Amino acid sequence: MNQLRRWYRRLDQWTRSLSRVGYAVLTGVTAFCSYLLIGSFFGEFAVVSAVAMGLTLTVLYYALDPRER
């Protein structure tokens, strides 16, 4: 359990240290990969939709910057 908390804190610290662009790109790439993975489980290979989802979230996270304090 302590190891899991340590990994979580390390990941949290790393994401907080990313720039606005870096965080937006990370979010977009994560959305893209997740969309492809979940789609493949259901037998759909929707690359265009995955790219659209990734780009949309990248732009939104960059424009709105949800980490802003």
N, CA and C atoms as an extended XYZ file, in Angstrom:
207
Properties=species:S:1:pos:R:3:atomname:S:1:resname:S:1:resid:I:1 pbc="F F F"
N         0.826       -1.195        0.000 N   MET     1
C         0.000        0.000        0.000 CA  MET     1
C         0.873        1.264        0.000 C   MET     1
N         1.946        1.240        0.762 N   ASN     2
C         2.833        2.405        0.789 CA  ASN     2
C         3.493        2.637       -0.561 C   ASN     2
N         3.820        1.544       -1.237 N   GLN     3
C         4.435        1.659       -2.558 CA  GLN     3
C         3.464        2.315       -3.542 C   GLN     3
N         2.209        1.943       -3.469 N   LEU     4
C         1.190        2.526       -4.339 CA  LEU     4
C         1.028        4.021       -4.068 C   LEU     4
N         1.028        4.402       -2.817 N   ARG     5
C         0.931        5.833       -2.467 CA  ARG     5
C         2.150        6.597       -2.966 C   ARG     5
N         3.299        5.996       -2.853 N   ARG     6
C         4.528        6.641       -3.315 CA  ARG     6
C         4.475        6.860       -4.824 C   ARG     6
N         4.011        5.855       -5.568 N   TRP     7
C         3.885        5.997       -7.023 CA  TRP     7
C         2.868        7.069       -7.379 C   TRP     7
N         1.763        7.095       -6.645 N   TYR     8
C         0.744        8.117       -6.906 CA  TYR     8
C         1.303        9.514       -6.658 C   TYR     8
N         1.991        9.692       -5.557 N   ARG     9
C         2.566       11.015       -5.246 CA  ARG     9
C         3.605       11.425       -6.272 C   ARG     9
N         4.408       10.465       -6.707 N   ARG    10
C         5.424       10.763       -7.715 CA  ARG    10
C         4.771       11.164       -9.035 C   ARG    10
N         3.737       10.443       -9.450 N   LEU    11
C         3.010       10.777      -10.675 CA  LEU    11
C         2.320       12.130      -10.543 C   LEU    11
N         1.713       12.379       -9.401 N   ASP    12
C         1.048       13.654       -9.159 CA  ASP    12
C         2.040       14.818       -9.206 C   ASP    12
N         3.174       14.635       -8.593 N   GLN    13
C         4.212       15.672       -8.607 CA  GLN    13
C         4.710       15.922      -10.028 C   GLN    13
N         4.898       14.853      -10.783 N   TRP    14
C         5.386       14.989      -12.155 CA  TRP    14
C         4.373       15.730      -13.014 C   TRP    14
N         3.085       15.390      -12.907 N   THR    15
C         2.083       16.074      -13.739 CA  THR    15
C         1.922       17.529      -13.339 C   THR    15
N         2.080       17.830      -12.063 N   ARG    16
C         1.989       19.230      -11.630 CA  ARG    16
C         3.168       20.063      -12.127 C   ARG    16
N         4.296       19.414      -12.382 N   SER    17
C         5.472       20.144      -12.844 CA  SER    17
C         5.458       20.380      -14.359 C   SER    17
N         4.524       19.751      -15.074 N   LEU    18
C         4.454       19.938      -16.524 CA  LEU    18
C         3.975       21.346      -16.875 C   LEU    18
N         4.414       21.817      -18.013 N   SER    19
C         3.934       23.104      -18.504 CA  SER    19
C         2.492       22.967      -18.969 C   SER    19
N         1.897       24.081      -19.299 N   ARG    20
C         0.513       24.082      -19.774 CA  ARG    20
C         0.377       23.260      -21.051 C   ARG    20
N         1.310       23.444      -21.976 N   VAL    21
C         1.286       22.705      -23.237 CA  VAL    21
C         1.540       21.218      -22.981 C   VAL    21
N         2.510       20.925      -22.147 N   GLY    22
C         2.832       19.528      -21.848 CA  GLY    22
C         1.670       18.783      -21.223 C   GLY    22
N         0.973       19.453      -20.311 N   TYR    23
C        -0.178       18.825      -19.660 CA  TYR    23
C        -1.312       18.613      -20.656 C   TYR    23
N        -1.535       19.581      -21.527 N   ALA    24
C        -2.590       19.458      -22.532 CA  ALA    24
C        -2.284       18.318      -23.500 C   ALA    24
N        -1.033       18.212      -23.923 N   VAL    25
C        -0.641       17.140      -24.846 CA  VAL    25
C        -0.751       15.778      -24.157 C   VAL    25
N        -0.320       15.688      -22.913 N   LEU    26
C        -0.444       14.438      -22.166 CA  LEU    26
C        -1.906       14.008      -22.066 C   LEU    26
N        -2.786       14.946      -21.801 N   THR    27
C        -4.213       14.647      -21.721 CA  THR    27
C        -4.749       14.168      -23.065 C   THR    27
N        -4.364       14.829      -24.140 N   GLY    28
C        -4.810       14.433      -25.468 CA  GLY    28
C        -4.318       13.052      -25.864 C   GLY    28
N        -3.062       12.764      -25.578 N   VAL    29
C        -2.502       11.453      -25.913 CA  VAL    29
C        -3.181       10.356      -25.085 C   VAL    29
N        -3.434       10.645      -23.819 N   THR    30
C        -4.124        9.689      -22.965 CA  THR    30
C        -5.538        9.421      -23.479 C   THR    30
N        -6.232       10.469      -23.884 N   ALA    31
C        -7.586       10.303      -24.429 CA  ALA    31
C        -7.555        9.498      -25.721 C   ALA    31
N        -6.602        9.794      -26.590 N   PHE    32
C        -6.463        9.076      -27.855 CA  PHE    32
C        -6.238        7.582      -27.619 C   PHE    32
N        -5.276        7.258      -26.760 N   CYS    33
C        -4.959        5.850      -26.489 CA  CYS    33
C        -6.128        5.140      -25.808 C   CYS    33
N        -6.777        5.809      -24.887 N   SER    34
C        -7.923        5.211      -24.192 CA  SER    34
C        -9.060        4.933      -25.157 C   SER    34
N        -9.333        5.873      -26.051 N   TYR    35
C       -10.407        5.702      -27.026 CA  TYR    35
C       -10.128        4.500      -27.927 C   TYR    35
N        -8.888        4.383      -28.376 N   LEU    36
C        -8.532        3.237      -29.220 CA  LEU    36
C        -8.634        1.920      -28.456 C   LEU    36
N        -8.166        1.914      -27.213 N   LEU    37
C        -8.180        0.693      -26.416 CA  LEU    37
C        -9.608        0.236      -26.120 C   LEU    37
N       -10.439        1.149      -25.643 N   ILE    38
C       -11.828        0.806      -25.334 CA  ILE    38
C       -12.577        0.431      -26.615 C   ILE    38
N       -12.326        1.144      -27.686 N   GLY    39
C       -12.965        0.814      -28.959 CA  GLY    39
C       -12.588       -0.570      -29.454 C   GLY    39
N       -11.338       -0.960      -29.252 N   SER    40
C       -10.915       -2.290      -29.702 CA  SER    40
C       -11.579       -3.395      -28.884 C   SER    40
N       -11.888       -3.123      -27.619 N   PHE    41
C       -12.611       -4.111      -26.815 CA  PHE    41
C       -14.006       -4.368      -27.372 C   PHE    41
N       -14.614       -3.351      -27.950 N   PHE    42
C       -15.956       -3.476      -28.503 CA  PHE    42
C       -15.949       -3.767      -30.005 C   PHE    42
N       -14.778       -4.023      -30.561 N   GLY    43
C       -14.685       -4.394      -31.961 CA  GLY    43
C       -14.728       -3.229      -32.928 C   GLY    43
N       -14.550       -2.027      -32.444 N   GLU    44
C       -14.540       -0.853      -33.310 CA  GLU    44
C       -13.119       -0.306      -33.379 C   GLU    44
N       -12.656       -0.060      -34.567 N   PHE    45
C       -11.325        0.517      -34.743 CA  PHE    45
C       -11.519        1.894      -35.359 C   PHE    45
N       -11.784        2.869      -34.525 N   ALA    46
C       -12.154        4.204      -34.984 CA  ALA    46
C       -10.985        5.171      -34.772 C   ALA    46
N       -10.043        5.154      -35.686 N   VAL    47
C        -8.867        6.012      -35.560 CA  VAL    47
C        -9.242        7.485      -35.706 C   VAL    47
N       -10.120        7.777      -36.634 N   VAL    48
C       -10.501        9.177      -36.863 CA  VAL    48
C       -11.184        9.752      -35.631 C   VAL    48
N       -12.067        8.981      -35.021 N   SER    49
C       -12.740        9.439      -33.804 CA  SER    49
C       -11.749        9.591      -32.654 C   SER    49
N       -10.791        8.698      -32.558 N   ALA    50
C        -9.782        8.781      -31.505 CA  ALA    50
C        -8.916       10.028      -31.686 C   ALA    50
N        -8.539       10.306      -32.920 N   VAL    51
C        -7.750       11.515      -33.189 CA  VAL    51
C        -8.567       12.756      -32.860 C   VAL    51
N        -9.827       12.756      -33.234 N   ALA    52
C       -10.694       13.899      -32.940 CA  ALA    52
C       -10.829       14.104      -31.437 C   ALA    52
N       -11.002       13.027      -30.695 N   MET    53
C       -11.110       13.123      -29.233 CA  MET    53
C        -9.817       13.657      -28.629 C   MET    53
N        -8.688       13.132      -29.072 N   GLY    54
C        -7.397       13.580      -28.547 CA  GLY    54
C        -7.135       15.043      -28.840 C   GLY    54
N        -7.395       15.475      -30.073 N   LEU    55
C        -7.176       16.876      -30.432 CA  LEU    55
C        -8.128       17.812      -29.684 C   LEU    55
N        -9.375       17.394      -29.564 N   THR    56
C       -10.355       18.219      -28.858 CA  THR    56
C        -9.954       18.425      -27.404 C   THR    56
N        -9.585       17.356      -26.725 N   LEU    57
C        -9.194       17.500      -25.323 CA  LEU    57
C        -7.890       18.281      -25.166 C   LEU    57
N        -6.976       18.117      -26.115 N   THR    58
C        -5.739       18.895      -26.050 CA  THR    58
C        -6.040       20.389      -26.147 C   THR    58
N        -6.860       20.758      -27.106 N   VAL    59
C        -7.204       22.178      -27.284 CA  VAL    59
C        -7.962       22.705      -26.069 C   VAL    59
N        -8.926       21.935      -25.577 N   LEU    60
C        -9.702       22.391      -24.418 CA  LEU    60
C        -8.836       22.547      -23.170 C   LEU    60
N        -7.989       21.574      -22.913 N   TYR    61
C        -7.133       21.662      -21.727 CA  TYR    61
C        -6.123       22.801      -21.854 C   TYR    61
N        -5.666       23.070      -23.063 N   TYR    62
C        -4.757       24.202      -23.234 CA  TYR    62
C        -5.494       25.532      -23.059 C   TYR    62
N        -6.676       25.633      -23.645 N   ALA    63
C        -7.424       26.893      -23.608 CA  ALA    63
C        -7.969       27.198      -22.218 C   ALA    63
N        -8.476       26.182      -21.543 N   LEU    64
C        -9.136       26.426      -20.254 CA  LEU    64
C        -8.220       26.230      -19.053 C   LEU    64
N        -7.141       25.521      -19.213 N   ASP    65
C        -6.134       25.257      -18.171 CA  ASP    65
C        -6.776       24.934      -16.820 C   ASP    65
N        -7.281       23.715      -16.645 N   PRO    66
C        -7.974       23.369      -15.410 CA  PRO    66
C        -7.074       23.352      -14.178 C   PRO    66
N        -5.760       23.362      -14.361 N   ARG    67
C        -4.856       23.356      -13.203 CA  ARG    67
C        -4.557       24.753      -12.688 C   ARG    67
N        -5.087       25.774      -13.354 N   GLU    68
C        -4.823       27.150      -12.951 CA  GLU    68
C        -5.336       27.412      -11.537 C   GLU    68
N        -4.540       28.128      -10.791 N   ARG    69
C        -4.915       28.396       -9.388 CA  ARG    69
C        -5.219       29.843       -9.185 C   ARG    69
